[in-house]
Amino acid sequence: MKKNLFALSILILIFIMAFSFSVSAQQELRIGISQFVEHPALDAAREGFIEGLAEEGFGEDRVEFITQNAQADFATAQSIAQRFRSQNLDMVLAIATPNSQAAANVISDMPVLFTAVTDPVEAGIVNSMEAPGANITGTTDMNPVADQLALILEFIPEAQDVGILYNPGEVNSVVQVEIAKEAAAEMDINLHEATVTNSSEVTLAASSLVDKVDAIYVPTDNIIVSALPSVLNITNNNNIPVFASENGQVEQGAIATLGIDYKLLGMQTGRMAARVLNGENTSQMAVESSDELKLYINQTAAANLNLDIPESVLDRADVIYE
């Protein structure tokens, strides 16, 4: 009996060890995720990336994801890139322009995918949209800035002065502001700029605009978006509507936007990553963009400011938050 029990114990131990080895062997890939800051758009892009990979057969049973957040600090983004370079990973995903710049500057011996980057050429991340070169490619979140400003005029036809909040240290934000300036000039809108260098300056910057503008437009600036509740606190108390550049801002309390779905953008990036893991060369993969725009409206936010939503806008809405 003792011999049988001993033999059974040995068999069970062998089975457990074999099972453990099988599980670890299946999870043979390691992907580092470098995110600039936590806010709904970037979080959705990260979640979409993981889902997109899973749809192509690279689920969490096969992939270990190592996620690092720079907390809106450029030096930390650089440190994360250096750490990932030394960890012998299979791939790196960089989320947002600063982390993508850091990865492009530091990592040359493994594939790098990026997402939520407005203008990767202007940011020096790729050589061109069609032929990125080297080891990096990904997806752009370039917004229809002119259409988003035009949406403000649909809500407030008499608007003459619009504020814009941004960090001039973010290339993606500067690109959007330049587009906004050209569009505003064509629409006879006076664009009032307020700039910040870190999140602690956001409240003061928003306060500086409320006596000058009919509405405020927020581009996909990571520092502003991560501090959006502070902006909305100021603007709501002063009855100034805020118009957004992406869905997460509308869900948080901005009035409306015509923008991309960041989760879908992340999934698109995940599918690109799967192609790379299956042997495709990043240098020959064109940077992709989302061609699916949606109209998002926050009905509660509009009602709180006694702002009427035109029927023509409501009829076109894809998502209405009530």
ChimeraX attribute file (.defattr): number of C-alpha atoms within 10 A of each C-alpha:
attribute: neighborCount
match mode: 1-to-1
recipient: residues
	/A:1	6
	/A:2	7
	/A:3	8
	/A:4	9
	/A:5	10
	/A:6	11
	/A:7	12
	/A:8	12
	/A:9	12
	/A:10	12
	/A:11	12
	/A:12	12
	/A:13	12
	/A:14	12
	/A:15	12
	/A:16	12
	/A:17	11
	/A:18	12
	/A:19	12
	/A:20	11
	/A:21	11
	/A:22	11
	/A:23	12
	/A:24	12
	/A:25	12
	/A:26	12
	/A:27	15
	/A:28	12
	/A:29	17
	/A:30	18
	/A:31	19
	/A:32	24
	/A:33	25
	/A:34	28
	/A:35	28
	/A:36	25
	/A:37	22
	/A:38	17
	/A:39	16
	/A:40	19
	/A:41	24
	/A:42	23
	/A:43	18
	/A:44	19
	/A:45	26
	/A:46	28
	/A:47	16
	/A:48	23
	/A:49	27
	/A:50	22
	/A:51	23
	/A:52	25
	/A:53	24
	/A:54	19
	/A:55	14
	/A:56	15
	/A:57	14
	/A:58	21
	/A:59	15
	/A:60	16
	/A:61	15
	/A:62	17
	/A:63	19
	/A:64	16
	/A:65	17
	/A:66	14
	/A:67	14
	/A:68	19
	/A:69	17
	/A:70	19
	/A:71	14
	/A:72	19
	/A:73	15
	/A:74	17
	/A:75	12
	/A:76	17
	/A:77	26
	/A:78	20
	/A:79	16
	/A:80	23
	/A:81	25
	/A:82	16
	/A:83	15
	/A:84	23
	/A:85	19
	/A:86	9
	/A:87	10
	/A:88	13
	/A:89	18
	/A:90	17
	/A:91	22
	/A:92	27
	/A:93	29
	/A:94	29
	/A:95	26
	/A:96	27
	/A:97	28
	/A:98	28
	/A:99	32
	/A:100	33
	/A:101	22
	/A:102	22
	/A:103	28
	/A:104	22
	/A:105	14
	/A:106	17
	/A:107	19
	/A:108	13
	/A:109	13
	/A:110	16
	/A:111	22
	/A:112	26
	/A:113	25
	/A:114	31
	/A:115	33
	/A:116	27
	/A:117	26
	/A:118	24
	/A:119	21
	/A:120	28
	/A:121	14
	/A:122	13
	/A:123	18
	/A:124	15
	/A:125	23
	/A:126	24
	/A:127	16
	/A:128	15
	/A:129	19
	/A:130	14
	/A:131	15
	/A:132	21
	/A:133	18
	/A:134	18
	/A:135	19
	/A:136	28
	/A:137	35
	/A:138	31
	/A:139	26
	/A:140	22
	/A:141	23
	/A:142	20
	/A:143	20
	/A:144	17
	/A:145	24
	/A:146	17
	/A:147	15
	/A:148	24
	/A:149	23
	/A:150	16
	/A:151	18
	/A:152	24
	/A:153	16
	/A:154	14
	/A:155	18
	/A:156	17
	/A:157	10
	/A:158	11
	/A:159	16
	/A:160	16
	/A:161	17
	/A:162	23
	/A:163	22
	/A:164	23
	/A:165	26
	/A:166	27
	/A:167	20
	/A:168	16
	/A:169	15
	/A:170	18
	/A:171	20
	/A:172	27
	/A:173	22
	/A:174	17
	/A:175	17
	/A:176	22
	/A:177	21
	/A:178	12
	/A:179	15
	/A:180	23
	/A:181	19
	/A:182	13
	/A:183	19
	/A:184	20
	/A:185	11
	/A:186	10
	/A:187	14
	/A:188	11
	/A:189	20
	/A:190	16
	/A:191	21
	/A:192	17
	/A:193	18
	/A:194	18
	/A:195	17
	/A:196	19
	/A:197	14
	/A:198	15
	/A:199	17
	/A:200	12
	/A:201	14
	/A:202	25
	/A:203	20
	/A:204	15
	/A:205	20
	/A:206	24
	/A:207	16
	/A:208	15
	/A:209	23
	/A:210	20
	/A:211	9
	/A:212	13
	/A:213	19
	/A:214	19
	/A:215	22
	/A:216	27
	/A:217	25
	/A:218	24
	/A:219	26
	/A:220	26
	/A:221	23
	/A:222	26
	/A:223	26
	/A:224	26
	/A:225	27
	/A:226	21
	/A:227	17
	/A:228	21
	/A:229	16
	/A:230	17
	/A:231	22
	/A:232	20
	/A:233	14
	/A:234	18
	/A:235	22
	/A:236	16
	/A:237	10
	/A:238	13
	/A:239	16
	/A:240	19
	/A:241	28
	/A:242	28
	/A:243	26
	/A:244	29
	/A:245	26
	/A:246	29
	/A:247	24
	/A:248	21
	/A:249	27
	/A:250	23
	/A:251	20
	/A:252	15
	/A:253	24
	/A:254	32
	/A:255	26
	/A:256	33
	/A:257	30
	/A:258	25
	/A:259	24
	/A:260	24
	/A:261	20
	/A:262	26
	/A:263	22
	/A:264	19
	/A:265	28
	/A:266	31
	/A:267	24
	/A:268	23
	/A:269	32
	/A:270	31
	/A:271	22
	/A:272	26
	/A:273	29
	/A:274	18
	/A:275	16
	/A:276	18
	/A:277	16
	/A:278	10
	/A:279	9
	/A:280	13
	/A:281	16
	/A:282	24
	/A:283	18
	/A:284	15
	/A:285	20
	/A:286	19
	/A:287	25
	/A:288	18
	/A:289	20
	/A:290	18
	/A:291	9
	/A:292	10
	/A:293	15
	/A:294	17
	/A:295	20
	/A:296	29
	/A:297	28
	/A:298	22
	/A:299	20
	/A:300	16
	/A:301	22
	/A:302	20
	/A:303	13
	/A:304	11
	/A:305	16
	/A:306	11
	/A:307	17
	/A:308	11
	/A:309	18
	/A:310	11
	/A:311	9
	/A:312	9
	/A:313	15
	/A:314	15
	/A:315	8
	/A:316	11
	/A:317	16
	/A:318	12
	/A:319	16
	/A:320	15
	/A:321	15
	/A:322	11
